[in-house]
Amino acid sequence: MSASSSPVLPTSAFADGPRLLADVGGTNARFALEVAAGHITLVEVLPCADYPSLSAALQAYLALPHIAAAGGQAVRHAVIAIANPVDGDFLSMTNHHWSFSIRAMREECGFTTLDVVNDFTALARSLPQLSSEQKHQVGAGTARPNTAIGLIGAGTGLGVSGLIPSHGGWIALQSEGGHVSFAPFNEVEVSILQFAWREYEHVSAERLISGDGLELIYRALADRAGVPAEDLPAAEITRRALAGESQLCDDVIEAFCCMLGTVAGNVAVTLGALGGIYIGGGIVPRLGARFDRSGFRARFERKGRFANYVSQVPTFVITAQYPAFLGASAILSEKLASQ
């Protein structure tokens, strides 16, 4: 996969033109063209806040001169992976103000095919295609072939999905597991939950294991320590922690990683994910070695009578830059092949 401004189209280009792939989160919308099978290029990242609608962002991408020159104006088939439940024709995003009708967008953009799927469904479909250079194992464990695979990822929200083997292929789960109720593991996490209850009647896992969650954990730990909390965004909390400038910020990162370990272990035992647990999203890859030495893996294995079971399950951080495009491409290819 590459992001070039003037691609040379391969001789095996699709007969009906390039295909549009999109990965839309609550903060950014990522677009690319697949100009031939497996040849994904011309990646652009557009801030969601800069556009009144997803359709406007999509058409802005296709109108970029180098995109139009590569056949962007002739796109007939498109797939959008979006950070939202997909149930029916009309979607209203949970973590952004965009809402739209799939049918109306298809007609407005002139597409023959427009498929919209959950972003973690698309990301899950990418997992079997990841090379060893596109993932990083944390801790022990060995993946068993032909067994379920789990997926979690923290960013603007907390995504959860999985893959179930079926007849030589895979079925991706459409899950909203990030919205399960948060389960504290120790007294510190109980105090964080009690603090969060001051703001929210229901505290989901996503409330704490996300970008906004880092800020909430920071306020909670500052309150517990009896120190004033600064108005820090998640990025600054992370920066101070990684730079060794703030013990409190480092404690936030540690709590976040351990909470993620609890949720990852829950997904592993729920799915029987002996094929491994993969971690996506924007936050964990940025933590680098700090995540490796955090309590994530130890917490992942703290499952009481099932400790031996989960200790066999490997955990991987996805390091590929745009992995959801791989899954989106597979989903669109299957849809077109069935038509």
Buried (B, 14 or more C-beta within 10 A) or exposed (E): BEBEEEBEBEEEBBEEBBBBBBBBBBBBBBBBBBBBEBBBBBBBBBEBEEBEBBBBBBBBBBEBEEBEEBBBEEBBBBBBBBBBBBEEEEBEBBBBEBEBBBEEBBEBBEBEBBBBBBBBBBBBBBBBBBEEEBBBBBBEBEBBEEBBBBBBBBBBBBBBBBBBBEEEEBBBBBBBBBBBEBEBBEEBBEBBBBBBEEEEEEBBBBBBBBBBBBBBBBBBBBBBEEEEBBEBEBEBBBBBBBEEEBEBBBBBBBBBBBBBBBBBBBBBBBBBBBBBBBBBBBBBBEBEEBBBEBBBBEBBBBBEEEEEBBBBBBBBBBBBEBBBBBBBBBBBBEBBEEE
